[in-house]
Amino acid sequence: MRPFNTAADRNKDAILPHLRTTFANCRRILEIGSGTGQHAVHFAAALPHLSWQPSDIADKLDGMELWLSEASLPNVLPPLTLDVTRPLPPLPGYRDDGAFDGIYTANTLHIVPETTVQAFFQRVGEVLAPGGRCVVYGPFKYGGRFTTPSNEAFHAQLRAWNPMNGIRDFEWVDELARAQDLRLIDDHAMPANNQLLVWERGAVPSG
């Protein structure tokens, strides 16, 4: 039986219009932390101009394969085993012409340790082409404050599960992005107290 992620199913239609705009001029997308593969299937079907590369740690791939094989989309590549805390494996198109022009991840940064968040942006810096876009969806704090009481409660729950997890400060995450020559170009408030952040590599800072 295919695994099913309720949150991925619930948020996919809210995310899609933003990806349609953000990735309009992109061609090759690396999704990091694809999980079940539900987003890969949904977005690749709706955005056929993109070549979508799903990836995740090894124990997620079997369930993801069930979604990908059933959808059988021509623009979804076979999933990669990718752990951002380790050196990158060979990536399609990476060694020859430099990089992907889009990177996407959803609901990942708050369920991993800070060191993994740092590693995520380091990997982004290794594979994202100049002018490419990096999209991160999930909950964040701003100025050390939670956006809602429910996010504060969710953060406490995450810390109870694993003290190394938790909702991240936007400013800290943006600092990690800036260290990889990424400049924030969009910050969209999304349903269920989430944000959709968009950075562009080599973009000129606004203001």
C-alpha angles and dihedrals in degrees: 000000000000116000113244127209111199095197092051090051092047098049102038096090092049092050098045099074090054092050090048088060100034096048096037092116097033126099110180121047127188112201112200116203097014093173110183093001093241093127092046091055095044098046097040091051091051095042105044093169088071128084102215120207112193120197142172143147116301100262092058097056101080093058091043091053090060091060094042096047093048092050092043093190116180093219097053114090124212109279120265126222101236129168109178091207090066133059112284119263119230106293124204108261093358101107097042108044104013115253157337116286094217135037125189134185131166132196095349112107095068095050097055133062121270090253089060091050088053090049091049092060092044089056091046087055090054099052110024114100123227107277091019123136129237116199122194122183124193146078122311141178121232122209088353091300129116115237092227139009089246090058089051090053090047090052091053089050091051091050091049089055093045124355089213094061129075147116109304130229109253091219092057092047091048089051089055089049093049090053086064093050092260120144123196112244101166139022111182123189107227136191121282092032096293133133133216110213123194124194126182122207112239092003117154111249113251119243 
